[in-house]
């Protein structure tokens, strides 16, 4: 299996304040990579570098390279719309549009000029997100009538509908109850055979349950990265061990 | 200790009641004034508030005088103003909010728009006279009036629309971008539908303010006495406040009463516009619950 992302010498600044320092790491294709670390360590910032979401925030500066399938997505001739089309994202807080369930899933295909059968696509994505059975009778009800866990799975279905190659998840379970969280984790395991998944989480147990590889960040630096089981059993760095054993964080 | 606390509590509770009374008095005073004013106007004009009043042309004889021409004129001016000012104002606000960035130029424009909203309306009237009536040779027409009113309400509409655009949650905007949407697609499919209710409210309130404007209409030369209805935007016109002003300026009591009746009609149009604004806001709020 190859690499989906190769990150080289990545630095990120919010104004004068540097939040990521010289990050170098590879993210494997069709695997789940977890990014863990305490609040403010830069893990969400890193995730947002992968689909150029920082472009939307004034005052953020990114240097270095993020190569996606061999091509630096920060090159001048790269269209950020195309990057975000190929690299989907699920946010920390469920953010369905104030439209119907159907329209939420159909949103991405519509704006990207999808020509196929929209009904089939919506059903397929809702099934993939394990939401179909719960909403099939009320596809045209408002998405805001769903519970938090359902809304987050809807957002996942919405991301899947543009058939991305990668799904970025920014603490997707932090606003969910344990049962919804378990459902979401099962989904992640199911989806990894077809998608590259990068998961930011502050929950080490979650990383341990779903991630093939884990990267540990502290104060804007990548401290350690490796296969999850190996890293959890024998961390190479003292800081990683301290974090994993709950000494801080 | 306990006695002291009890005593202080009684003082605090008394203060509480005093302030409740002060606030009640404030609202009662303003409402009372309004009620007295309305009552006075309605009583004066009641005699003339008949269907014929709405459907009659102006006349020198009070019994035959009606408000049809200025009523239709006001509706023409307001309608045209809405047609021009709404797309222009919303587009300008969208530009400032999503395209202009945060340069010194955009900050300068922003500050100036806020200031323009406070410029006295007669200044806009003079501007309209110079540019539209004379410069563009539109004459004393409905179109010249609507364009002048557009200048007047545009800053208010832009400010209100920007507020509405800013209230759209960033999470929704980012959600749309994350699906590969272009900036315009984000604006069209997420931002404008979500903000539509508050935008419409702001626009209607701005335009209903224009309905009562008299000074700029006098300046650009609305007719005081005109016996035909405007048929297209270049026709002459009169508006409600001018008609009311003219009647009120006459010495005969009958015309004074006609002025009162005219005020009632003007208020009715105003309240209907505001009712539409409230209805629109409720309708869109129901669609976009958080």
Interface residues (C-beta under 8 A of the other chain):
Chain A: X51 X53 X56 X58 X81 X82 X84 X85 X86 X88 X89 X91 X93 X95 X96 X97 X98 X107 X108 X111 X112 X142 X144 X155 X158 X159 X162
Chain B: X101 X102 X169 X171 X172 X173 X174 X175 X176 X177 X178 X179 X180 X181 X182 X185 X189 X190 X193 X194 X287 X288 X289 X290
